[in-house]
Amino acid sequence: MFRSAVSRRIVVLALRGAVLLWAGTVLWLSSLGPRDLPDAAFLFSDKLNHFVAFAAGGWLTASALRLSRPSSPPAGHLVTAILLVAAFGAFDETFQTLTPGRTGGDLYDWIADFLGAVAGALSTLATHARFERFVTRP
């Protein structure tokens, strides 16, 4: 992947940008009517789609938090990431109620979002060490 160390600041900025891109994509998809959604949205179970999408958000958010404050305990970063992504999931479910043809407000969708956020944030326990090998110290 990386052959030399990369500035921690650049990696953190890239991860934060990726979090914003992820959130924007989720909101964009939520703003589409049922007929406008990509066909890929229906390849798997709706709950599995929510889980996978929010696992990505959980991983991105937790990775950004962990790399931005390397001396802080990881548990705080994980809990913060889970709460942020789960709150965004609740916002997204509310936002969907404003889209014509969409129901939104589905508790089970939000549970899938929450569980995805947990899985994504926890997966940084396995991937964080790799990041640390390729970033320069602050």
HUURJO-V275307 format. One record per residue. N is the residue number from 1. RES is the residue in one small letter. BURIAL is # if it has 16 or more other ideal C-beta (glycine too) atoms within 10 Angstrom, else .. Layout:
N&RES&BURIAL, N&RES&BURIAL
This chain:
1&m&., 2&f&., 3&r&., 4&s&., 5&a&., 6&v&., 7&s&., 8&r&#, 9&r&., 10&i&., 11&v&#, 12&v&#, 13&l&., 14&a&., 15&l&#, 16&r&#, 17&g&., 18&a&#, 19&v&#, 20&l&., 21&l&., 22&w&#, 23&a&#, 24&g&., 25&t&., 26&v&#, 27&l&., 28&w&., 29&l&#, 30&s&#, 31&s&., 32&l&., 33&g&., 34&p&., 35&r&., 36&d&., 37&l&., 38&p&., 39&d&., 40&a&., 41&a&., 42&f&., 43&l&., 44&f&., 45&s&., 46&d&., 47&k&#, 48&l&., 49&n&#, 50&h&#, 51&f&#, 52&v&., 53&a&#, 54&f&#, 55&a&#, 56&a&#, 57&g&#, 58&g&#, 59&w&#, 60&l&#, 61&t&#, 62&a&#, 63&s&#, 64&a&#, 65&l&#, 66&r&#, 67&l&#, 68&s&#, 69&r&., 70&p&., 71&s&., 72&s&., 73&p&., 74&p&#, 75&a&., 76&g&., 77&h&#, 78&l&#, 79&v&., 80&t&#, 81&a&#, 82&i&#, 83&l&., 84&l&#, 85&v&#, 86&a&#, 87&a&., 88&f&#, 89&g&#, 90&a&., 91&f&., 92&d&#, 93&e&#, 94&t&., 95&f&#, 96&q&#, 97&t&., 98&l&., 99&t&#, 100&p&., 101&g&., 102&r&#, 103&t&., 104&g&., 105&g&., 106&d&#, 107&l&., 108&y&., 109&d&#, 110&w&#, 111&i&., 112&a&#, 113&d&#, 114&f&#, 115&l&#, 116&g&#, 117&a&#, 118&v&#, 119&a&#, 120&g&#, 121&a&#, 122&l&#, 123&s&#, 124&t&#, 125&l&., 126&a&., 127&t&., 128&h&#, 129&a&., 130&r&., 131&f&#, 132&e&., 133&r&., 134&f&., 135&v&#, 136&t&., 137&r&., 138&p&.
